[in-house]
Amino acid sequence: MNIRRITLSGEERSVLIKGYQQGRSAAFRKRCHAILLKSDGRTSKEVGSILGMHQVSVNNWLTRYEQKGIAGLKTKPGRGRKAILDQDRDQAKVRAMVQQERQRLKLAKEALEEALGKQFSLKTLKRFLKNVAADGNA
């Protein structure tokens, strides 16, 4: 059996370990883990069974890592559902309305829906506010 191998430098390994331990998305952490397991000499089938992915996917991520480095393991922009509230476009209106209705977020949500012409849940608004605060824009 021919095992596809990858050799990592100490710096590459430490960057992958950091990505595996501290990456923002579970998918990114899983991809970093796959590359680390492959560098230990495991087969793609073994890595796939450990991580719950197909061996072809393991090899595809390995190829992307070889071509683009750690950046190749990140999910490309434009994937997944589009955000209802956009940080760049809607943040100022959301901030103003929430400050105005600080104690009654439900009223702020209703006013924002009318002002922005979008329907969203209270949970979506709370998540948006949390993400804005986490990004340091609060």
DOLO-226214 format. One record per atom (N, C-alpha, C): residue number from 1; residue in one letter; atom name; x, y, z. Coordinates in pm, whole numbers, plus 50000, padded with zeros to 5 digits. Atoms other than C-alpha are relative to their C-alpha. Last residue first. Layout:
BEGIN
ATOM    k  r   a   east  north     up
ATOM  NUM  A  CA      X      Y      Z
...
REM end
This chain:
BEGIN
ATOM    k  r   a   east  north     up
ATOM  138  A   N  50108  49951  49913
ATOM  138  A  CA  48142  54754  52060
ATOM  138  A   C  50042  50124  50075
ATOM  137  N   N  50064  49884  50061
ATOM  137  N  CA  48368  54692  51764
ATOM  137  N   C  49892  50060  50088
ATOM  136  G   N  49942  49878  49948
ATOM  136  G  CA  48609  54459  51940
ATOM  136  G   C  49940  50128  49944
ATOM  135  D   N  49907  49948  50099
ATOM  135  D  CA  48530  54155  51728
ATOM  135  D   C  50062  50133  50043
ATOM  134  A   N  49885  50090  50004
ATOM  134  A  CA  48375  53986  52031
ATOM  134  A   C  50105  50049  49902
ATOM  133  A   N  49919  49978  49878
ATOM  133  A  CA  48142  54284  52086
ATOM  133  A   C  50126  49916  49998
ATOM  132  V   N  49943  49866  50012
ATOM  132  V  CA  48020  54267  51726
ATOM  132  V   C  50089  50030  50120
ATOM  131  N   N  49890  50006  50096
ATOM  131  N  CA  47974  53893  51759
ATOM  131  N   C  50067  50134  49980
ATOM  130  K   N  49890  50074  49938
ATOM  130  K  CA  47768  53931  52079
ATOM  130  K   C  50121  49995  49907
ATOM  129  L   N  49940  49911  49900
ATOM  129  L  CA  47549  54200  51923
ATOM  129  L   C  50120  49933  50068
ATOM  128  F   N  49933  49892  50071
ATOM  128  F  CA  47484  53981  51618
ATOM  128  F   C  50073  50092  50098
ATOM  127  R   N  49879  50059  50057
ATOM  127  R  CA  47403  53680  51838
ATOM  127  R   C  50083  50106  49927
ATOM  126  K   N  49908  50022  49889
ATOM  126  K  CA  47156  53890  52039
ATOM  126  K   C  50133  49943  49950
ATOM  125  L   N  49952  49869  49955
ATOM  125  L  CA  46991  54014  51719
ATOM  125  L   C  50101  49985  50113
ATOM  124  T   N  49909  49951  50103
ATOM  124  T  CA  46968  53661  51580
ATOM  124  T   C  50058  50135  50040
ATOM  123  K   N  49877  50076  49984
ATOM  123  K  CA  46815  53538  51909
ATOM  123  K   C  50105  50045  49897
ATOM  122  L   N  49932  49935  49889
ATOM  122  L  CA  46553  53811  51890
ATOM  122  L   C  50136  49932  50023
ATOM  121  S   N  50042  50035  49865
ATOM  121  S  CA  46456  53666  51555
ATOM  121  S   C  50079  50081  50103
ATOM  120  F   N  49904  50084  49929
ATOM  120  F  CA  46490  53823  51215
ATOM  120  F   C  49951  49978  50142
ATOM  119  Q   N  50060  50075  49891
ATOM  119  Q  CA  46275  53990  50947
ATOM  119  Q   C  50109  49914  50064
ATOM  118  K   N  49960  50141  49987
ATOM  118  K  CA  46437  54255  50731
ATOM  118  K   C  49927  49939  50117
ATOM  117  G   N  50079  50077  50096
ATOM  117  G  CA  46322  54594  50604
ATOM  117  G   C  50035  49853  49999
ATOM  116  L   N  49911  50071  50093
ATOM  116  L  CA  46607  54770  50783
ATOM  116  L   C  49923  49922  49894
ATOM  115  A   N  49902  49908  50059
ATOM  115  A  CA  46396  55035  50960
ATOM  115  A   C  50086  49932  49893
ATOM  114  E   N  50070  49902  50083
ATOM  114  E  CA  46095  54807  51021
ATOM  114  E   C  50100  50091  49927
ATOM  113  E   N  50063  50073  50111
ATOM  113  E  CA  46300  54513  51143
ATOM  113  E   C  49932  50097  49905
ATOM  112  L   N  49896  50032  50098
ATOM  112  L  CA  46512  54754  51348
ATOM  112  L   C  49943  49925  49880
ATOM  111  A   N  49968  49875  50071
ATOM  111  A  CA  46203  54895  51523
ATOM  111  A   C  50106  49976  49894
ATOM  110  E   N  50114  49966  50085
ATOM  110  E  CA  46084  54543  51610
ATOM  110  E   C  50027  50128  49920
ATOM  109  K   N  50006  50097  50110
ATOM  109  K  CA  46428  54440  51737
ATOM  109  K   C  49887  50038  49904
ATOM  108  A   N  49891  49963  50092
ATOM  108  A  CA  46459  54755  51950
ATOM  108  A   C  49999  49910  49878
ATOM  107  L   N  50045  49880  50071
ATOM  107  L  CA  46120  54679  52102
ATOM  107  L   C  50105  50048  49901
ATOM  106  K   N  50108  50042  50091
ATOM  106  K  CA  46231  54324  52187
ATOM  106  K   C  49947  50120  49920
ATOM  105  L   N  49939  50043  50125
ATOM  105  L  CA  46556  54458  52331
ATOM  105  L   C  49894  49957  49898
ATOM  104  R   N  50103  50078  50069
ATOM  104  R  CA  46366  54644  52600
ATOM  104  R   C  50049  49962  49861
ATOM  103  Q   N  50063  50093  49908
ATOM  103  Q  CA  46608  54781  52860
ATOM  103  Q   C  49898  49909  49933
ATOM  102  R   N  49904  50081  49927
ATOM  102  R  CA  46845  54948  52615
ATOM  102  R   C  49936  49893  50088
ATOM  101  E   N  50089  50093  49931
ATOM  101  E  CA  46576  55080  52381
ATOM  101  E   C  50082  49899  50081
ATOM  100  Q   N  50127  49931  49978
ATOM  100  Q  CA  46767  55388  52259
ATOM  100  Q   C  49904  49914  50083
ATOM   99  Q   N  49976  49900  49895
ATOM   99  Q  CA  47104  55219  52301
ATOM   99  Q   C  49872  50075  50036
ATOM   98  V   N  49984  50074  49875
ATOM   98  V  CA  46974  54917  52107
ATOM   98  V   C  50028  50097  50115
ATOM   97  M   N  50131  50046  49955
ATOM   97  M  CA  46844  55144  51830
ATOM   97  M   C  50010  49926  50134
ATOM   96  A   N  50084  49885  49961
ATOM   96  A  CA  47171  55333  51794
ATOM   96  A   C  49866  49953  50057
ATOM   95  R   N  49946  49941  49877
ATOM   95  R  CA  47384  55015  51796
ATOM   95  R   C  49912  50115  50050
ATOM   94  V   N  50028  50093  49890
ATOM   94  V  CA  47162  54840  51542
ATOM   94  V   C  50047  50061  50132
ATOM   93  K   N  50144  49995  49971
ATOM   93  K  CA  47165  55140  51310
ATOM   93  K   C  49965  49912  50118
ATOM   92  A   N  50032  49868  49943
ATOM   92  A  CA  47545  55173  51331
ATOM   92  A   C  49852  50010  50038
ATOM   91  Q   N  49953  49985  49862
ATOM   91  Q  CA  47603  54797  51284
ATOM   91  Q   C  49960  50134  50062
ATOM   90  D   N  50109  49985  49903
ATOM   90  D  CA  47383  54750  50978
ATOM   90  D   C  50044  50036  50142
ATOM   89  R   N  50114  49922  50047
ATOM   89  R  CA  47615  54795  50677
ATOM   89  R   C  49901  50033  50113
ATOM   88  D   N  49960  49873  50062
ATOM   88  D  CA  47954  54684  50802
ATOM   88  D   C  49880  50090  49973
ATOM   87  Q   N  49928  49914  49905
ATOM   87  Q  CA  47834  54419  51048
ATOM   87  Q   C  50034  50136  49939
ATOM   86  D   N  49862  49982  50046
ATOM   86  D  CA  47574  54274  50810
ATOM   86  D   C  50072  50097  50094
ATOM   85  L   N  49949  49868  49962
ATOM   85  L  CA  47252  54147  50968
ATOM   85  L   C  50148  50008  49964
ATOM   84  I   N  50115  49911  50014
ATOM   84  I  CA  47082  53856  50792
ATOM   84  I   C  50043  50144  50030
ATOM   83  A   N  50045  49937  49876
ATOM   83  A  CA  47409  53673  50744
ATOM   83  A   C  49883  50094  49972
ATOM   82  K   N  49961  49861  49986
ATOM   82  K  CA  47440  53463  50429
ATOM   82  K   C  49940  50059  50127
ATOM   81  R   N  50111  49904  50005
ATOM   81  R  CA  47401  53089  50466
ATOM   81  R   C  50052  50141  50023
ATOM   80  G   N  50097  49997  49892
ATOM   80  G  CA  47705  52880  50394
ATOM   80  G   C  49894  50107  49982
ATOM   79  R   N  50061  50129  49970
ATOM   79  R  CA  48006  52940  50175
ATOM   79  R   C  49899  50017  50113
ATOM   78  G   N  50115  50022  50087
ATOM   78  G  CA  48080  53283  50033
ATOM   78  G   C  49931  49867  50024
ATOM   77  P   N  50113  49909  49980
ATOM   77  P  CA  48428  53307  50175
ATOM   77  P   C  49887  49969  49902
ATOM   76  K   N  49999  49886  50091
ATOM   76  K  CA  48643  52995  50147
ATOM   76  K   C  49880  50091  50028
ATOM   75  T   N  50115  50005  50089
ATOM   75  T  CA  48660  52772  50453
ATOM   75  T   C  50000  50126  49914
ATOM   74  K   N  50115  49918  49962
ATOM   74  K  CA  49008  52776  50599
ATOM   74  K   C  49890  49987  49897
ATOM   73  L   N  50090  50080  49917
ATOM   73  L  CA  49243  52485  50536
ATOM   73  L   C  49877  50078  50046
ATOM   72  G   N  50076  50092  50083
ATOM   72  G  CA  49415  52655  50242
ATOM   72  G   C  49901  49915  50079
ATOM   71  A   N  50113  49925  50057
ATOM   71  A  CA  49524  52942  50469
ATOM   71  A   C  49911  49910  49914
ATOM   70  I   N  50108  49999  49900
ATOM   70  I  CA  49739  52694  50663
ATOM   70  I   C  49877  50073  49947
ATOM   69  G   N  49964  49989  49859
ATOM   69  G  CA  49954  52634  50356
ATOM   69  G   C  49878  50000  50089
ATOM   68  K   N  50027  49867  49944
ATOM   68  K  CA  49827  52710  50008
ATOM   68  K   C  50038  50016  50145
ATOM   67  Q   N  50002  49890  50097
ATOM   67  Q  CA  49939  52425  49780
ATOM   67  Q   C  49995  50137  50066
ATOM   66  E   N  49872  49997  50071
ATOM   66  E  CA  50045  52161  50034
ATOM   66  E   C  50008  50118  49904
ATOM   65  Y   N  49898  49955  49905
ATOM   65  Y  CA  49748  52243  50257
ATOM   65  Y   C  50136  50012  49930
ATOM   64  R   N  50019  49856  49979
ATOM   64  R  CA  49508  52221  49963
ATOM   64  R   C  50104  50056  50096
ATOM   63  T   N  49958  49931  50122
ATOM   63  T  CA  49653  51881  49869
ATOM   63  T   C  49987  50151  50017
ATOM   62  L   N  49854  50010  50002
ATOM   62  L  CA  49619  51755  50227
ATOM   62  L   C  50056  50075  49879
ATOM   61  W   N  49951  49899  49908
ATOM   61  W  CA  49262  51882  50233
ATOM   61  W   C  50152  49999  50008
ATOM   60  N   N  50028  49868  50058
ATOM   60  N  CA  49183  51682  49918
ATOM   60  N   C  50052  50111  50091
ATOM   59  N   N  49901  49972  50104
ATOM   59  N  CA  49359  51374  50059
ATOM   59  N   C  49978  50136  49934
ATOM   58  V   N  49870  49984  49933
ATOM   58  V  CA  49152  51383  50377
ATOM   58  V   C  50106  50036  49897
ATOM   57  S   N  50001  49866  49940
ATOM   57  S  CA  48838  51439  50169
ATOM   57  S   C  50131  50028  50071
ATOM   56  V   N  49983  49908  50112
ATOM   56  V  CA  48921  51130  49961
ATOM   56  V   C  50003  50144  50051
ATOM   55  Q   N  49857  49992  50031
ATOM   55  Q  CA  48969  50933  50283
ATOM   55  Q   C  50029  50093  49883
ATOM   54  H   N  49959  50098  50100
ATOM   54  H  CA  48612  51014  50384
ATOM   54  H   C  50147  50019  49968
ATOM   53  M   N  50006  49947  50136
ATOM   53  M  CA  48553  51206  50705
ATOM   53  M   C  50050  49892  49904
ATOM   52  G   N  50135  50008  50055
ATOM   52  G  CA  48468  51098  51058
ATOM   52  G   C  49988  50066  49864
ATOM   51  L   N  50065  49869  50004
ATOM   51  L  CA  48788  51222  51221
ATOM   51  L   C  49859  49998  49943
ATOM   50  I   N  49983  49929  49873
ATOM   50  I  CA  48938  50891  51334
ATOM   50  I   C  49916  50127  50002
ATOM   49  S   N  50082  50069  49900
ATOM   49  S  CA  48795  50698  51037
ATOM   49  S   C  50011  50067  50137
ATOM   48  G   N  50142  49982  50028
ATOM   48  G  CA  48928  50953  50791
ATOM   48  G   C  49912  49933  50105
ATOM   47  V   N  50031  49863  49962
ATOM   47  V  CA  49273  50956  50950
ATOM   47  V   C  49850  50026  49982
ATOM   46  E   N  49993  49992  49853
ATOM   46  E  CA  49289  50577  50926
ATOM   46  E   C  49959  50139  50048
ATOM   45  K   N  50115  50076  49952
ATOM   45  K  CA  49174  50581  50560
ATOM   45  K   C  49994  50005  50154
ATOM   44  S   N  50116  49912  50014
ATOM   44  S  CA  49421  50856  50475
ATOM   44  S   C  49874  49931  50053
ATOM   43  T   N  50063  50005  50132
ATOM   43  T  CA  49699  50638  50611
ATOM   43  T   C  49879  50093  49999
ATOM   42  R   N  50124  50079  50009
ATOM   42  R  CA  49891  50744  50918
ATOM   42  R   C  49947  50001  49857
ATOM   41  G   N  49982  50121  50082
ATOM   41  G  CA  50253  50861  50897
ATOM   41  G   C  49876  49912  49990
ATOM   40  D   N  49953  50107  49912
ATOM   40  D  CA  50252  51116  51183
ATOM   40  D   C  50014  49867  49926
ATOM   39  S   N  49856  49979  49981
ATOM   39  S  CA  50230  51393  50923
ATOM   39  S   C  50061  49896  50093
ATOM   38  K   N  49930  50046  50121
ATOM   38  K  CA  49891  51252  50820
ATOM   38  K   C  50151  50015  50016
ATOM   37  L   N  50002  50147  49999
ATOM   37  L  CA  49767  51292  51179
ATOM   37  L   C  50072  49943  49878
ATOM   36  L   N  49910  50047  49894
ATOM   36  L  CA  49880  51656  51185
ATOM   36  L   C  50005  49847  50005
ATOM   35  I   N  49863  49981  50050
ATOM   35  I  CA  49715  51723  50849
ATOM   35  I   C  50101  49951  50103
ATOM   34  A   N  49975  50096  50107
ATOM   34  A  CA  49387  51572  50971
ATOM   34  A   C  50143  50011  49947
ATOM   33  H   N  49977  50131  49937
ATOM   33  H  CA  49401  51768  51296
ATOM   33  H   C  50032  49896  49893
ATOM   32  C   N  49866  49992  49941
ATOM   32  C  CA  49436  52094  51102
ATOM   32  C   C  50037  49866  50063
ATOM   31  R   N  49906  50004  50113
ATOM   31  R  CA  49131  51994  50895
ATOM   31  R   C  50144  50007  50049
ATOM   30  K   N  49996  50137  50051
ATOM   30  K  CA  48930  51912  51208
ATOM   30  K   C  50101  49987  49887
ATOM   29  R   N  49927  50080  49902
ATOM   29  R  CA  49017  52248  51367
ATOM   29  R   C  50015  49855  49952
ATOM   28  F   N  49858  49963  50010
ATOM   28  F  CA  48908  52428  51050
ATOM   28  F   C  50085  49917  50096
ATOM   27  A   N  49951  50054  50127
ATOM   27  A  CA  48575  52239  51045
ATOM   27  A   C  50150  50029  49983
ATOM   26  A   N  49973  50143  49979
ATOM   26  A  CA  48515  52309  51415
ATOM   26  A   C  50058  49938  49873
ATOM   25  S   N  50105  50093  50043
ATOM   25  S  CA  48543  52681  51348
ATOM   25  S   C  50043  49855  50023
ATOM   24  R   N  50136  49951  49974
ATOM   24  R  CA  48737  52945  51539
ATOM   24  R   C  49892  49900  49963
ATOM   23  G   N  50070  49953  50119
ATOM   23  G  CA  49067  52759  51558
ATOM   23  G   C  49857  50038  50029
ATOM   22  Q   N  50063  49870  49980
ATOM   22  Q  CA  49227  52739  51903
ATOM   22  Q   C  49923  50053  49880
ATOM   21  Q   N  50044  49973  49864
ATOM   21  Q  CA  49347  52382  51954
ATOM   21  Q   C  49914  50126  50012
ATOM   20  Y   N  50079  50114  49949
ATOM   20  Y  CA  49374  52255  51596
ATOM   20  Y   C  49942  50032  50137
ATOM   19  G   N  50126  50000  50074
ATOM   19  G  CA  49489  52594  51465
ATOM   19  G   C  49908  49890  50049
ATOM   18  K   N  50076  49884  49953
ATOM   18  K  CA  49755  52614  51739
ATOM   18  K   C  49864  50006  49931
ATOM   17  I   N  50046  50034  49865
ATOM   17  I  CA  49864  52260  51656
ATOM   17  I   C  49918  50115  50057
ATOM   16  L   N  50111  50094  50012
ATOM   16  L  CA  49879  52351  51286
ATOM   16  L   C  49944  49961  50138
ATOM   15  V   N  50113  49923  50053
ATOM   15  V  CA  50094  52658  51358
ATOM   15  V   C  49877  49910  49987
ATOM   14  S   N  50053  49917  49891
ATOM   14  S  CA  50322  52447  51582
ATOM   14  S   C  49882  50086  49954
ATOM   13  R   N  50069  50084  49901
ATOM   13  R  CA  50361  52181  51313
ATOM   13  R   C  49939  50086  50111
ATOM   12  E   N  50126  50043  50062
ATOM   12  E  CA  50444  52438  51044
ATOM   12  E   C  49918  49918  50099
ATOM   11  E   N  50089  49884  50004
ATOM   11  E  CA  50706  52596  51274
ATOM   11  E   C  49864  49963  49941
ATOM   10  G   N  50045  49970  49864
ATOM   10  G  CA  50867  52261  51354
ATOM   10  G   C  49902  50116  50004
ATOM    9  S   N  49895  49937  49921
ATOM    9  S  CA  50881  52171  50987
ATOM    9  S   C  49944  50026  50139
ATOM    8  L   N  50022  49865  49950
ATOM    8  L  CA  50622  51929  50853
ATOM    8  L   C  50123  50051  50073
ATOM    7  T   N  49902  49969  49897
ATOM    7  T  CA  50676  51625  50634
ATOM    7  T   C  49982  50146  50039
ATOM    6  I   N  49968  49858  49994
ATOM    6  I  CA  50378  51493  50442
ATOM    6  I   C  50097  50020  50115
ATOM    5  R   N  49936  49943  49882
ATOM    5  R  CA  50320  51135  50335
ATOM    5  R   C  50018  50151  49985
ATOM    4  R   N  49961  49863  50034
ATOM    4  R  CA  50085  50959  50096
ATOM    4  R   C  50051  50068  50126
ATOM    3  I   N  50051  49900  49906
ATOM    3  I  CA  50088  50594  50191
ATOM    3  I   C  50051  50137  49959
ATOM    2  N   N  49924  49876  50011
ATOM    2  N  CA  50131  50346  49905
ATOM    2  N   C  49937  50106  50089
ATOM    1  M   N  50085  49883  50000
ATOM    1  M  CA  50000  50000  50000
ATOM    1  M   C  50090  50124  50000
REM end
